[in-house]
């Protein structure tokens, strides 16, 4: 299992949540393909996409899609469940 990146990860998570919730039609930008862990499932993967669900003009929910290592089916999670991991070389 990968390690969390203590200082940088916390700052990245704040910036990530601001980016996701600060726009009506967010994009992952520099966070695309970053290594993350889903806090709910404990599974690790890479950030792939963000989807906003609307009910009229009201934002109903926002989902982040994570792809498992080596490919496969992506799974959705709430942005708050995303934990950034240390990049390995």
GIZILIN-V973204 format. One record per backbone hydrogen bond with DSSP energy under -0.5 kcal/mol. CO is the residue of the C=O (numbers start at 0). NH is the residue of the N-H. If there is no record, write none. Layout:
BEGIN
co:CO nh:NH
co:CO nh:NH
END
This chain:
BEGIN
co:2 nh:85
co:3 nh:5
co:4 nh:8
co:5 nh:9
co:6 nh:10
co:7 nh:11
co:8 nh:12
co:9 nh:13
co:10 nh:14
co:11 nh:15
co:12 nh:16
co:13 nh:17
co:14 nh:18
co:15 nh:19
co:16 nh:20
co:17 nh:21
co:22 nh:25
co:27 nh:30
co:28 nh:31
co:30 nh:33
co:33 nh:46
co:34 nh:84
co:35 nh:44
co:36 nh:38
co:36 nh:82
co:37 nh:41
co:42 nh:37
co:43 nh:68
co:44 nh:35
co:45 nh:66
co:46 nh:32
co:48 nh:64
co:50 nh:62
co:52 nh:59
co:52 nh:60
co:54 nh:56
co:54 nh:57
co:57 nh:54
co:57 nh:59
co:60 nh:52
co:62 nh:50
co:63 nh:76
co:64 nh:47
co:64 nh:48
co:65 nh:74
co:66 nh:45
co:67 nh:70
co:74 nh:65
co:76 nh:63
co:77 nh:80
co:78 nh:81
co:80 nh:38
co:82 nh:36
co:83 nh:4
END
